[in-house]
Amino acid sequence: MLAETICSAVSAAGLGIAAITAFRRRFLTAARIAAYALIPLGLVLTGAVAWAADTAFDPMAWVGFGLLGAAWLLFLLSRAVERRRLRRATPETPGESGRPAAGPAASRRAVPPAPEGGRRGPAAGSGDQDDFSDIEAILKKHGI
């Protein structure tokens, strides 16, 4: 009875806030607030609040929840032990899973060695004139 009264009061307060929000011409926000405010009232009228209150204060329900939790933990524990036993029985070697073993050499990218002088790229063998001609072309393009 107390839970139903609290839910009804929350709904009434929410609908009041929605009315004030609608008065300020924020109709979309008012509609959302009204929707949220009607949820507790709907739960009261369907009987869900009474069921939840009866379940929350019933000691037999808590014993039932405890037994369900214990069953769930036993299931998880048995699965963990089973997986551990299977892992011990069949040790997996690196190439056994069907994929080749990847070592440090396999993960590195093949990078060609740098030419003499330590420069890479298209301008490596052409000299400094090509570099400056590119810069001059850009400057001329912008009128500098």
DSSP file (Angstrom, degrees, kcal/mol; ACC not computed):
  #  RESIDUE AA STRUCTURE BP1 BP2  ACC     N-H-->O    O-->H-N    N-H-->O    O-->H-N    TCO  KAPPA ALPHA  PHI   PSI    X-CA   Y-CA   Z-CA
    1    1 A M     >        0   0    0      0, 0.0     4,-1.7     0, 0.0     5,-0.1   0.000 360.0 360.0 360.0 -40.0    0.0    0.0    0.0
    2    2 A L  H  >  +     0   0    0      2,-0.2     4,-2.3     1,-0.2     5,-0.2   0.893 360.0  52.5 -68.3 -39.4    2.8    2.4    0.8
    3    3 A A  H  > S+     0   0    0      1,-0.2     4,-2.4     2,-0.2    -1,-0.2   0.890 108.8  50.3 -64.5 -39.4    4.7    1.6   -2.4
    4    4 A E  H  > S+     0   0    0      2,-0.2     4,-2.2     1,-0.2    -1,-0.2   0.893 110.3  49.9 -65.8 -38.7    1.5    2.3   -4.5
    5    5 A T  H  X S+     0   0    0     -4,-1.7     4,-2.2     2,-0.2    -2,-0.2   0.908 111.1  48.6 -65.2 -42.5    1.1    5.7   -2.7
    6    6 A I  H  X S+     0   0    0     -4,-2.3     4,-2.4     2,-0.2    -2,-0.2   0.923 111.9  48.9 -64.9 -44.3    4.7    6.7   -3.4
    7    7 A C  H  X S+     0   0    0     -4,-2.4     4,-2.2     1,-0.2    -1,-0.2   0.893 111.1  50.3 -63.4 -39.5    4.5    5.7   -7.0
    8    8 A S  H  X S+     0   0    0     -4,-2.2     4,-2.3     2,-0.2    -1,-0.2   0.894 110.8  49.3 -65.7 -39.0    1.2    7.7   -7.5
    9    9 A A  H  X S+     0   0    0     -4,-2.2     4,-2.5     2,-0.2    -2,-0.2   0.893 110.1  50.8 -66.6 -39.8    2.8   10.7   -5.8
   10   10 A V  H  X S+     0   0    0     -4,-2.4     4,-2.3     2,-0.2    -2,-0.2   0.906 111.1  48.9 -63.6 -41.0    5.8   10.5   -8.1
   11   11 A S  H  X S+     0   0    0     -4,-2.2     4,-2.4     2,-0.2    -2,-0.2   0.917 110.9  49.6 -64.7 -42.9    3.6   10.3  -11.1
   12   12 A A  H  X S+     0   0    0     -4,-2.3     4,-1.9     1,-0.2    -2,-0.2   0.914 112.1  48.1 -63.4 -42.3    1.5   13.3  -10.0
   13   13 A A  H  X S+     0   0    0     -4,-2.5     4,-2.2     1,-0.2    -1,-0.2   0.909 111.7  50.3 -64.4 -41.3    4.7   15.4   -9.4
   14   14 A G  H  X S+     0   0    0     -4,-2.3     4,-2.1     1,-0.2    -2,-0.2   0.888 109.7  49.7 -64.2 -39.7    6.1   14.4  -12.8
   15   15 A L  H  X S+     0   0    0     -4,-2.4     4,-2.0     2,-0.2    -1,-0.2   0.853 109.5  52.8 -68.4 -33.2    2.8   15.3  -14.5
   16   16 A G  H  X S+     0   0    0     -4,-1.9     4,-2.1     2,-0.2    -2,-0.2   0.914 109.6  47.8 -65.0 -43.1    2.9   18.7  -12.7
   17   17 A I  H  X S+     0   0    0     -4,-2.2     4,-2.3     1,-0.2    -2,-0.2   0.880 110.5  52.8 -64.6 -37.6    6.5   19.3  -13.9
   18   18 A A  H  X S+     0   0    0     -4,-2.1     4,-2.3     2,-0.2    -1,-0.2   0.888 107.7  51.4 -64.4 -39.0    5.4   18.3  -17.4
   19   19 A A  H  X S+     0   0    0     -4,-2.0     4,-2.1     2,-0.2    -2,-0.2   0.913 110.7  47.8 -65.0 -42.1    2.5   20.9  -17.3
   20   20 A I  H  X S+     0   0    0     -4,-2.1     4,-1.2     2,-0.2    -2,-0.2   0.905 111.9  50.3 -64.0 -41.0    4.9   23.6  -16.2
   21   21 A T  H  <>S+     0   0    0     -4,-2.3     5,-1.8     1,-0.2    -2,-0.2   0.884 110.3  49.5 -65.1 -38.7    7.3   22.7  -19.0
   22   22 A A  H ><5S+     0   0    0     -4,-2.3     3,-1.8     1,-0.2    -1,-0.2   0.867 105.1  58.1 -67.9 -35.6    4.5   22.7  -21.6
   23   23 A F  H 3<5S+     0   0    0     -4,-2.1    -1,-0.2     1,-0.3    -2,-0.2   0.820 101.8  55.6 -61.8 -30.7    3.4   26.2  -20.3
   24   24 A R  T 3<5S-     0   0    0     -4,-1.2    -1,-0.3    -3,-0.2    -2,-0.2   0.300 122.9-110.7 -83.5   9.2    6.9   27.4  -21.1
   25   25 A R  T < 5S+     0   0    0     -3,-1.8     2,-0.6     1,-0.2    -3,-0.2   0.815  80.5 129.2  64.7  35.5    6.3   26.1  -24.7
   26   26 A R     >< +     0   0    0     -5,-1.8     4,-2.3     1,-0.2     5,-0.2  -0.681  25.3 162.4-111.1  72.4    8.7   23.2  -24.5
   27   27 A F  H  >  +     0   0    0     -2,-0.6     4,-2.3     1,-0.2    -1,-0.2   0.850  66.7  51.8 -69.1 -37.0    6.2   20.7  -25.8
   28   28 A L  H  > S+     0   0    0      2,-0.2     4,-1.8     1,-0.2    -1,-0.2   0.926 113.5  44.7 -66.2 -43.4    8.7   18.0  -26.8
   29   29 A T  H  > S+     0   0    0      1,-0.2     4,-2.4     2,-0.2    -2,-0.2   0.892 112.1  53.3 -65.9 -38.8   10.4   18.0  -23.4
   30   30 A A  H  X S+     0   0    0     -4,-2.3     4,-2.5     1,-0.2    -2,-0.2   0.889 106.9  52.0 -63.0 -39.2    7.0   18.1  -21.7
   31   31 A A  H  X S+     0   0    0     -4,-2.3     4,-2.1     2,-0.2    -1,-0.2   0.903 110.1  48.5 -64.4 -40.3    5.9   15.1  -23.6
   32   32 A R  H  X S+     0   0    0     -4,-1.8     4,-2.3     2,-0.2    -2,-0.2   0.922 111.8  48.8 -65.2 -43.0    9.0   13.2  -22.5
   33   33 A I  H  X S+     0   0    0     -4,-2.4     4,-2.3     1,-0.2    -2,-0.2   0.911 111.1  50.4 -63.6 -41.3    8.6   14.2  -18.9
   34   34 A A  H  X S+     0   0    0     -4,-2.5     4,-1.7     2,-0.2    -1,-0.2   0.890 108.6  52.7 -63.5 -38.6    4.9   13.1  -19.0
   35   35 A A  H  X S+     0   0    0     -4,-2.1     4,-0.7     1,-0.2    -2,-0.2   0.932 111.8  44.9 -62.8 -45.0    5.9    9.7  -20.5
   36   36 A Y  H >< S+     0   0    0     -4,-2.3     3,-0.6     1,-0.2    -1,-0.2   0.865 111.3  54.5 -65.9 -34.5    8.4    9.1  -17.7
   37   37 A A  H 3X S+     0   0    0     -4,-2.3     4,-0.7     1,-0.2    -1,-0.2   0.799 103.8  55.1 -70.6 -28.1    5.8   10.3  -15.1
   38   38 A L  H 3X S+     0   0    0     -4,-1.7     4,-2.3    -3,-0.2    -1,-0.2   0.661  89.5  78.0 -79.8 -15.7    3.2    7.8  -16.3
   39   39 A I  H <X S+     0   0    0     -4,-0.7     4,-2.3    -3,-0.6     5,-0.2   0.948  94.2  45.5 -62.2 -50.9    5.5    4.7  -15.9
   40   40 A P  H  > S+     0   0    0      0, 0.0     4,-2.0     0, 0.0    -1,-0.2   0.898 113.7  50.6 -60.7 -37.2    5.2    4.4  -12.1
   41   41 A L  H  X S+     0   0    0     -4,-0.7     4,-2.3     1,-0.2    -2,-0.2   0.898 109.9  50.3 -65.9 -39.5    1.4    4.9  -12.3
   42   42 A G  H  X S+     0   0    0     -4,-2.3     4,-1.7     1,-0.2     6,-0.2   0.885 109.0  51.6 -64.4 -38.5    1.2    2.2  -15.0
   43   43 A L  H  X>S+     0   0    0     -4,-2.3     6,-1.2     2,-0.2     5,-1.2   0.875 109.9  50.0 -65.9 -36.3    3.3   -0.2  -12.8
   44   44 A V  H ><5S+     0   0    0     -4,-2.0     3,-0.7     1,-0.2    -2,-0.2   0.934 111.1  48.2 -65.7 -45.4    0.9    0.4   -9.9
   45   45 A L  H 3<5S+     0   0    0     -4,-2.3    -2,-0.2     1,-0.2    -1,-0.2   0.785 110.1  51.3 -70.6 -26.6   -2.2   -0.3  -12.0
   46   46 A T  H 3<5S-     0   0    0     -4,-1.7    -1,-0.2    -5,-0.2    -2,-0.2   0.646 111.9-118.1 -82.6 -13.6   -0.8   -3.5  -13.5
   47   47 A G  T <X5S+     0   0    0     -4,-0.8     4,-2.1    -3,-0.7    -3,-0.2   0.493  79.3 123.7  91.8   3.6    0.1   -4.9  -10.1
   48   48 A A  H  ><S+     0   0    0     -5,-1.2     4,-2.4    -6,-0.2    -4,-0.2   0.851  72.8  52.7 -66.9 -33.6    3.8   -5.0  -10.7
   49   49 A V  H  > S+     0   0    0     -6,-1.2     4,-2.7     2,-0.2    -1,-0.2   0.917 109.5  48.0 -69.0 -42.4    4.6   -2.8   -7.7
   50   50 A A  H  > S+     0   0    0     -7,-0.3     4,-2.6    -6,-0.2     5,-0.2   0.911 112.9  48.9 -63.7 -41.6    2.5   -5.0   -5.4
   51   51 A W  H  X S+     0   0    0     -4,-2.1     4,-2.4     2,-0.2    -2,-0.2   0.932 112.9  47.1 -63.3 -44.5    4.2   -8.1   -6.7
   52   52 A A  H  X S+     0   0    0     -4,-2.4     4,-2.6     2,-0.2    -2,-0.2   0.899 113.4  48.6 -65.0 -39.7    7.7   -6.6   -6.3
   53   53 A A  H  X S+     0   0    0     -4,-2.7     4,-1.5     2,-0.2    -1,-0.2   0.913 112.7  47.7 -66.6 -41.8    6.9   -5.4   -2.8
   54   54 A D  H  < S+     0   0    0     -4,-2.6     4,-0.2    -5,-0.2    -2,-0.2   0.887 115.0  46.5 -65.2 -37.6    5.6   -8.8   -1.8
   55   55 A T  H >< S+     0   0    0     -4,-2.4     3,-1.0    -5,-0.2    -2,-0.2   0.894 109.2  53.9 -70.7 -39.9    8.6  -10.5   -3.3
   56   56 A A  H 3< S+     0   0    0     -4,-2.6    -1,-0.2     1,-0.2    -2,-0.2   0.831 115.3  39.1 -66.2 -31.7   11.1   -8.1   -1.7
   57   57 A F  T 3< S+     0   0    0     -4,-1.5    -1,-0.2    -5,-0.2    -2,-0.2   0.296  92.3 100.5-103.4  10.5    9.7   -8.7    1.8
   58   58 A D    <>  -     0   0    0     -3,-1.0     4,-1.4    -4,-0.2     3,-0.4  -0.859  57.9-157.2 -98.1 118.0    9.1  -12.5    1.5
   59   59 A P  H  > S+     0   0    0      0, 0.0     4,-1.9     0, 0.0     5,-0.2   0.842  93.1  57.5 -63.2 -32.7   11.9  -14.6    3.1
   60   60 A M  H  > S+     0   0    0      1,-0.2     4,-2.1     2,-0.2     5,-0.1   0.856 103.0  54.2 -67.2 -32.6   11.0  -17.6    0.9
   61   61 A A  H  > S+     0   0    0     -3,-0.4     4,-2.5     2,-0.2    -1,-0.2   0.901 107.6  50.2 -65.6 -39.8   11.6  -15.5   -2.2
   62   62 A W  H  X S+     0   0    0     -4,-1.4     4,-2.2     2,-0.2    -2,-0.2   0.874 108.7  51.8 -67.3 -35.7   15.1  -14.6   -0.9
   63   63 A V  H  X S+     0   0    0     -4,-1.9     4,-2.3     2,-0.2    -1,-0.2   0.907 110.0  50.2 -63.8 -40.8   15.9  -18.3   -0.2
   64   64 A G  H  X S+     0   0    0     -4,-2.1     4,-2.2     2,-0.2    -2,-0.2   0.914 110.1  48.7 -63.3 -43.5   14.8  -19.0   -3.8
   65   65 A F  H  X S+     0   0    0     -4,-2.5     4,-2.2     1,-0.2    -1,-0.2   0.882 110.7  52.2 -63.2 -37.3   17.0  -16.3   -5.2
   66   66 A G  H  X S+     0   0    0     -4,-2.2     4,-2.3     2,-0.2    -2,-0.2   0.907 109.1  49.0 -64.2 -42.2   19.9  -17.7   -3.1
   67   67 A L  H  X S+     0   0    0     -4,-2.3     4,-2.3     2,-0.2    -2,-0.2   0.888 110.2  51.1 -65.9 -39.2   19.4  -21.2   -4.5
   68   68 A L  H  X S+     0   0    0     -4,-2.2     4,-2.1     2,-0.2    -1,-0.2   0.908 111.0  48.9 -63.2 -40.8   19.3  -19.8   -8.0
   69   69 A G  H  X S+     0   0    0     -4,-2.2     4,-2.4     2,-0.2    -2,-0.2   0.896 110.4  50.4 -64.5 -40.5   22.6  -18.0   -7.4
   70   70 A A  H  X S+     0   0    0     -4,-2.3     4,-2.4     2,-0.2    -2,-0.2   0.904 110.4  49.7 -64.7 -40.9   24.2  -21.1   -5.9
   71   71 A A  H  X S+     0   0    0     -4,-2.3     4,-2.2     2,-0.2    -1,-0.2   0.909 110.7  50.3 -63.4 -41.4   23.2  -23.2   -8.9
   72   72 A W  H  X S+     0   0    0     -4,-2.1     4,-2.3     2,-0.2    -2,-0.2   0.914 110.9  48.4 -63.6 -43.4   24.6  -20.5  -11.2
   73   73 A L  H  X S+     0   0    0     -4,-2.4     4,-2.6     2,-0.2    -2,-0.2   0.894 110.4  51.4 -65.3 -39.4   27.9  -20.5   -9.4
   74   74 A L  H  X S+     0   0    0     -4,-2.4     4,-2.4     2,-0.2    -1,-0.2   0.902 109.5  50.8 -63.6 -39.7   28.2  -24.3   -9.4
   75   75 A F  H  X S+     0   0    0     -4,-2.2     4,-2.0     2,-0.2    -2,-0.2   0.941 112.4  45.6 -61.7 -47.5   27.6  -24.3  -13.1
   76   76 A L  H  X S+     0   0    0     -4,-2.3     4,-2.2     1,-0.2    -2,-0.2   0.897 112.9  50.6 -63.7 -40.3   30.3  -21.7  -13.7
   77   77 A L  H  X S+     0   0    0     -4,-2.6     4,-2.3     1,-0.2    -1,-0.2   0.913 109.8  49.3 -64.8 -42.7   32.7  -23.5  -11.4
   78   78 A S  H  X S+     0   0    0     -4,-2.4     4,-2.2     1,-0.2    -1,-0.2   0.886 111.0  50.5 -66.0 -36.9   32.2  -26.8  -13.2
   79   79 A R  H  X S+     0   0    0     -4,-2.0     4,-2.4     2,-0.2    -1,-0.2   0.902 110.4  49.9 -65.2 -40.4   32.7  -25.2  -16.6
   80   80 A A  H  X S+     0   0    0     -4,-2.2     4,-2.1     2,-0.2    -2,-0.2   0.918 112.1  46.7 -65.3 -42.8   36.0  -23.6  -15.4
   81   81 A V  H  X S+     0   0    0     -4,-2.3     4,-2.3     2,-0.2    -1,-0.2   0.903 111.8  51.8 -65.3 -40.5   37.3  -26.9  -14.0
   82   82 A E  H  X S+     0   0    0     -4,-2.2     4,-2.2     1,-0.2    -2,-0.2   0.922 110.5  47.5 -62.8 -44.5   36.3  -28.7  -17.2
   83   83 A R  H  X S+     0   0    0     -4,-2.4     4,-2.1     1,-0.2    -1,-0.2   0.885 110.9  52.0 -64.2 -37.7   38.1  -26.2  -19.4
   84   84 A R  H  X S+     0   0    0     -4,-2.1     4,-1.9     2,-0.2    -2,-0.2   0.911 109.7  48.7 -66.1 -41.0   41.2  -26.4  -17.2
   85   85 A R  H  X S+     0   0    0     -4,-2.3     4,-2.2     1,-0.2    -2,-0.2   0.906 111.1  50.1 -64.7 -40.9   41.3  -30.2  -17.5
   86   86 A L  H  X S+     0   0    0     -4,-2.2     4,-1.8     1,-0.2    -1,-0.2   0.884 109.0  52.3 -64.9 -37.5   40.9  -30.0  -21.3
   87   87 A R  H  < S+     0   0    0     -4,-2.1    -1,-0.2     1,-0.2    -2,-0.2   0.873 111.4  46.4 -66.6 -36.8   43.7  -27.5  -21.5
   88   88 A R  H  < S+     0   0    0     -4,-1.9    -2,-0.2     1,-0.2    -1,-0.2   0.869 110.8  52.7 -71.6 -36.0   46.0  -29.8  -19.4
   89   89 A A  H  < S+     0   0    0     -4,-2.2    -2,-0.2     1,-0.3    -1,-0.2   0.850 118.9  32.6 -71.0 -34.8   45.1  -32.9  -21.5
   90   90 A T  S  < S-     0   0    0     -4,-1.8    -1,-0.3    -5,-0.2     2,-0.2  -0.770  76.3-164.1-125.7  86.3   45.9  -31.3  -24.9
   91   91 A P        -     0   0    0      0, 0.0     2,-0.5     0, 0.0    -3,-0.1  -0.520  19.5-133.3 -69.4 135.1   48.7  -28.8  -24.7
   92   92 A E        -     0   0    0     -2,-0.2    -2,-0.0    -5,-0.1    -5,-0.0  -0.777  14.0-154.4 -95.6 127.1   48.8  -26.7  -27.8
   93   93 A T    >>  -     0   0    0     -2,-0.5     3,-1.3     1,-0.1     4,-0.5  -0.581  34.5-100.9 -91.8 162.6   52.0  -26.1  -29.6
   94   94 A P  T 34 S+     0   0    0      0, 0.0     3,-0.4     0, 0.0     5,-0.2   0.831 119.5  36.1 -57.1 -37.5   52.4  -22.9  -31.7
   95   95 A G  T >4 S+     0   0    0      1,-0.2     3,-0.9     2,-0.1    -3,-0.0   0.467  97.0  84.7 -94.2  -0.5   51.9  -24.6  -35.1
   96   96 A E  T <4 S+     0   0    0     -3,-1.3    -1,-0.2     1,-0.2    -4,-0.0   0.718  74.6  68.8 -77.3 -21.9   49.2  -27.0  -34.0
   97   97 A S  T 3< S-     0   0    0     -4,-0.5    -1,-0.2    -3,-0.4    -2,-0.1   0.436 116.6-101.7 -81.3   2.9   46.2  -24.7  -34.2
   98   98 A G  S <  S+     0   0    0     -3,-0.9    -2,-0.1     1,-0.4    -1,-0.1   0.269  94.7 100.4  97.2 -11.9   46.4  -24.6  -38.0
   99   99 A R  S    S-     0   0    0     -5,-0.2    -1,-0.4     1,-0.0    -2,-0.3  -0.830  79.3-108.6-105.2 145.5   48.0  -21.2  -38.2
  100  100 A P        -     0   0    0      0, 0.0     2,-0.2     0, 0.0    -5,-0.1  -0.415  40.5-100.1 -69.9 148.8   51.7  -20.7  -38.7
  101  101 A A        -     0   0    0     -2,-0.1     2,-0.7     1,-0.1    -6,-0.1  -0.504  34.4-144.7 -69.5 132.4   53.7  -19.6  -35.7
  102  102 A A        +     0   0    0     -2,-0.2    -1,-0.1    -8,-0.1    -3,-0.0  -0.887  24.9 173.3-104.4 117.5   54.4  -15.9  -35.9
  103  103 A G     >  -     0   0    0     -2,-0.7     4,-1.4     5,-0.0     3,-0.2  -0.388  51.9 -80.2-107.9-170.6   57.8  -14.9  -34.6
  104  104 A P  H  > S+     0   0    0      0, 0.0     4,-0.8     0, 0.0     3,-0.0   0.856 129.3  51.5 -62.1 -34.5   59.6  -11.6  -34.5
  105  105 A A  H  4 S+     0   0    0      1,-0.2     3,-0.2     2,-0.2    -3,-0.0   0.849 108.3  51.5 -72.3 -32.5   60.8  -12.0  -38.1
  106  106 A A  H  4 S+     0   0    0      1,-0.2    -1,-0.2    -3,-0.2    -4,-0.1   0.782 108.5  51.1 -74.8 -26.4   57.3  -12.8  -39.4
  107  107 A S  H  < S+     0   0    0     -4,-1.4    -1,-0.2     2,-0.1     2,-0.2   0.663  91.1  91.8 -88.0 -15.0   55.8   -9.7  -37.8
  108  108 A R  S  < S-     0   0    0     -4,-0.8     2,-0.2    -3,-0.2    -5,-0.0  -0.539  76.8-123.8 -79.2 144.5   58.3   -7.2  -39.2
  109  109 A R        -     0   0    0     -2,-0.2     2,-0.8     1,-0.1    -2,-0.1  -0.599  28.1-108.7 -82.7 149.0   57.6   -5.5  -42.5
  110  110 A A        -     0   0    0     -2,-0.2    -1,-0.1     1,-0.0     0, 0.0  -0.697  41.6-175.8 -78.7 113.8   60.1   -5.9  -45.3
  111  111 A V        -     0   0    0     -2,-0.8     3,-0.1     3,-0.0    -3,-0.0  -0.950  24.6-124.3-113.8 125.1   61.8   -2.5  -45.6
  112  112 A P        -     0   0    0      0, 0.0    -2,-0.0     0, 0.0     2,-0.0  -0.368  36.8 -99.2 -66.9 148.0   64.3   -1.9  -48.3
  113  113 A P        -     0   0    0      0, 0.0     0, 0.0     0, 0.0     0, 0.0  -0.321  41.5-103.6 -67.1 151.1   67.7   -0.7  -47.1
  114  114 A A        -     0   0    0      1,-0.1     6,-0.1    -3,-0.1     3,-0.1  -0.482  36.2-115.8 -74.1 141.7   68.4    3.0  -47.4
  115  115 A P    >   -     0   0    0      0, 0.0     3,-1.9     0, 0.0     4,-0.2  -0.172  50.9 -66.4 -69.5 172.2   70.6    4.1  -50.2
  116  116 A E  T 3  S+     0   0    0      1,-0.3     3,-0.4     2,-0.1     0, 0.0  -0.307 124.5  39.2 -60.2 141.7   74.0    5.7  -49.5
  117  117 A G  T 3  S-     0   0    0      1,-0.2    -1,-0.3    -3,-0.1     3,-0.1   0.239 115.0-100.4  98.7 -11.7   73.6    9.1  -47.9
  118  118 A G  S <  S+     0   0    0     -3,-1.9     2,-0.4     1,-0.2    -1,-0.2   0.549  81.4 129.7  79.6   8.1   70.7    7.9  -45.7
  119  119 A R        -     0   0    0     -3,-0.4     2,-0.3    -4,-0.2    -1,-0.2  -0.776  34.4-171.2-100.8 142.7   67.9    9.4  -47.9
  120  120 A R        +     0   0    0     -2,-0.4     3,-0.2    -6,-0.1    -6,-0.1  -0.843  40.6  53.4-121.2 161.7   64.9    7.5  -49.1
  121  121 A G  S >  S-     0   0    0     -2,-0.3     3,-1.3     1,-0.2     4,-0.2  -0.519  99.6 -49.3 110.4-175.6   62.2    8.5  -51.5
  122  122 A P  T 3  S+     0   0    0      0, 0.0     3,-0.4     0, 0.0     4,-0.2   0.754 130.1  54.5 -70.3 -24.7   62.0    9.7  -55.1
  123  123 A A  T 3> S+     0   0    0     -3,-0.2     4,-0.7     1,-0.2     8,-0.1   0.225  76.6 106.4 -93.2  16.3   64.6   12.5  -54.6
  124  124 A A  T <4 S+     0   0    0     -3,-1.3    -1,-0.2     1,-0.2    -5,-0.1   0.899  91.0  22.6 -66.1 -41.4   67.2   10.2  -53.3
  125  125 A G  T  4 S+     0   0    0     -3,-0.4    -1,-0.2    -4,-0.2    -2,-0.1   0.500 108.9  75.4-104.4  -2.3   69.5   10.1  -56.3
  126  126 A S  T  4 S-     0   0    0      1,-0.2     3,-0.3    -4,-0.2     4,-0.2   0.715  88.3-129.1 -90.5 -20.2   68.6   13.3  -58.0
  127  127 A G     X  -     0   0    0     -4,-0.7     4,-0.6     1,-0.2     3,-0.3  -0.430  36.2 -60.1 102.0-178.6   70.3   16.0  -55.9
  128  128 A D  H  > S+     0   0    0      1,-0.2     4,-2.0     2,-0.2     5,-0.2   0.690 116.6  74.9 -81.2 -19.3   69.1   19.2  -54.2
  129  129 A Q  H  > S+     0   0    0     -3,-0.3     4,-2.1     1,-0.2    -1,-0.2   0.886  94.3  51.7 -62.4 -39.2   68.0   21.0  -57.4
  130  130 A D  H  > S+     0   0    0     -3,-0.3     4,-1.7     1,-0.2    -1,-0.2   0.889 107.9  52.6 -65.5 -38.2   64.9   18.9  -57.8
  131  131 A D  H  X S+     0   0    0     -4,-0.6     4,-1.6     1,-0.2    -1,-0.2   0.932 112.4  44.0 -62.6 -45.3   63.9   19.7  -54.2
  132  132 A F  H  X S+     0   0    0     -4,-2.0     4,-2.6     1,-0.2    -1,-0.2   0.823 108.3  58.0 -71.7 -30.7   64.2   23.4  -54.7
  133  133 A S  H  X S+     0   0    0     -4,-2.1     4,-2.1     2,-0.2    -1,-0.2   0.873 105.5  50.9 -67.7 -34.7   62.5   23.3  -58.1
  134  134 A D  H  X S+     0   0    0     -4,-1.7     4,-1.8     2,-0.2    -1,-0.2   0.918 111.8  47.1 -64.6 -42.8   59.4   21.8  -56.4
  135  135 A I  H  X S+     0   0    0     -4,-1.6     4,-2.4     1,-0.2    -2,-0.2   0.912 111.3  51.1 -65.5 -42.4   59.4   24.6  -53.8
  136  136 A E  H  X S+     0   0    0     -4,-2.6     4,-2.5     1,-0.2    -1,-0.2   0.886 108.1  53.0 -62.4 -38.5   59.8   27.2  -56.5
  137  137 A A  H  X S+     0   0    0     -4,-2.1     4,-1.9     2,-0.2    -1,-0.2   0.886 109.7  47.9 -65.3 -38.0   56.9   25.8  -58.4
  138  138 A I  H  X S+     0   0    0     -4,-1.8     4,-1.5     2,-0.2    -2,-0.2   0.913 112.2  49.1 -67.6 -42.8   54.7   26.0  -55.4
  139  139 A L  H  <>S+     0   0    0     -4,-2.4     5,-2.8     1,-0.2     4,-0.3   0.903 111.5  48.9 -63.7 -41.3   55.8   29.6  -54.6
  140  140 A K  H ><5S+     0   0    0     -4,-2.5     3,-1.1     4,-0.2    -1,-0.2   0.870 106.3  57.8 -65.2 -36.6   55.1   30.7  -58.2
  141  141 A K  H 3<5S+     0   0    0     -4,-1.9    -1,-0.2     1,-0.3    -2,-0.2   0.873 109.9  43.6 -61.4 -37.6   51.7   29.0  -58.1
  142  142 A H  T 3<5S-     0   0    0     -4,-1.5    -1,-0.3    -3,-0.1    -2,-0.2   0.409 119.1-110.5 -89.9   1.9   50.8   31.2  -55.1
  143  143 A G  T < 5       0   0    0     -3,-1.1    -3,-0.2    -4,-0.3    -2,-0.1   0.782 360.0 360.0  78.6  27.3   52.3   34.4  -56.7
  144  144 A I      <       0   0    0     -5,-2.8    -4,-0.2    -6,-0.1    -5,-0.1   0.409 360.0 360.0-102.2 360.0   55.2   34.7  -54.3
